[in-house]
């Protein structure tokens, strides 16, 4: 119960919370895996444990493991989506106080003799 209820609320409310912040729903891959499949697994695990069916400990750890992988999948997919977005590159700031050879990103040996 301590795991299932917060996880279920996170999974079920994710599309609404994302739409509120970003303005559009989650990508279909995240919606299907994290919201639909993850919610179904969490709900099935909660029901199995609350009904005190045989092997409820095994059902709990299986549900926990599947939920872990759905969250990991959603995280990796979100990172992939973020990495595919174009980057805004600003001009490189002027590096004051550094010798010219350091400001170019390379260190040249100096002859101080």
Helices and strands as residue ranges (DSSP letters): H 4-22, H 28-30, I 31-37, H 38-50, H 56-84, H 100-103
